[in-house]
Amino acid sequence: MTPAARPVRPRKKRRLDGPVDWKDVTQLRTFISDRGKIRARRVTGLTPQQHRQVTTAIKNAREMALLPYPSRGR
């Protein structure tokens, strides 16, 4: 097997239980890194529609001071 020919694994799609709510901080924290950044779709395994819902919910929760904004590096 050559180094460029790696086996392709099927991606696991993470299913969300119902609609995403900005008040459900415990669920939203699973999609945020330790520095406060929103994790990418390829990391979380969400569909594009689910990722948009999660992103909007995280931004609303940040406005309400339930979640932190990304911290500056350094």
MARDRENLO-797906 format. One record per residue (C-alpha): x, y, z. Coordinates in nm, 4 decimals, decimal comma, padded with zeros to 6 digits. Each point is the difference from the previous one (the first is absolute). Layout:
N
X/Y/Z
...
END
This chain:
74
00,0000/00,0000/00,0000
00,1438/00,3369/-00,0959
-00,0039/00,2857/00,2521
-00,2466/00,1994/-00,2117
-00,2578/-00,2813/-00,0147
-00,1532/00,0023/00,3457
-00,3255/-00,1848/00,0560
-00,3007/00,2296/00,0068
-00,2196/-00,0323/00,3056
-00,3654/00,0943/-00,0062
-00,0672/00,3055/00,2127
-00,2161/-00,0225/00,3052
-00,2795/00,2520/-00,0011
-00,0892/00,1331/00,3402
-00,3716/00,0269/00,0477
-00,1403/00,2802/00,2071
-00,3020/-00,0706/00,2140
-00,2541/00,2480/-00,1309
00,0603/00,3695/-00,0556
00,3062/00,1744/00,1409
-00,0808/00,2380/00,2854
00,2359/00,2824/00,0988
-00,0964/-00,0507/00,3656
00,1299/-00,3594/00,0041
00,3592/00,0867/00,0922
00,1084/-00,3566/00,0761
-00,0857/-00,1128/-00,3522
00,1634/00,3039/-00,1591
00,3248/-00,0478/00,1944
00,0609/-00,3241/-00,1905
00,0381/00,2089/-00,3177
00,2433/00,2537/00,1501
00,3743/-00,0493/00,0508
00,1754/00,0764/00,3275
00,1012/00,3383/-00,1417
-00,3606/00,0879/-00,0809
00,0063/-00,0571/-00,3744
-00,2769/-00,1795/-00,1872
00,1200/-00,3395/-00,1188
-00,0029/-00,0758/-00,3720
-00,2598/-00,2210/-00,1668
00,2593/-00,2601/-00,0883
00,0915/-00,0305/00,3682
-00,3530/-00,0153/00,1411
-00,1573/-00,2012/-00,2819
-00,3042/00,2238/-00,0365
-00,1893/00,0585/-00,3200
00,0216/00,3511/-00,1488
-00,3502/00,0864/00,1192
00,0727/-00,1219/00,3528
00,3277/00,1929/00,0080
-00,1773/00,3228/-00,0971
-00,2539/-00,0547/00,2792
00,2744/-00,0693/00,2538
00,1994/00,3049/-00,1118
-00,3007/00,2294/00,0344
-00,0836/-00,1444/00,3411
00,3586/00,0450/00,1230
00,0063/00,3610/-00,1179
-00,3300/00,0700/00,1766
00,1280/-00,1636/00,3196
00,3146/00,2138/-00,0167
-00,2102/00,3151/-00,0278
-00,1889/-00,1067/00,3113
00,3320/-00,0658/00,1812
-00,0650/-00,3731/00,0370
00,3056/-00,1010/-00,2043
00,3422/00,1630/-00,0354
00,1291/00,1776/-00,3068
00,3212/-00,1409/-00,1529
00,3020/00,0992/00,2041
00,3025/00,1595/-00,1583
00,3040/-00,2185/-00,0508
00,3353/00,0877/00,1607
END
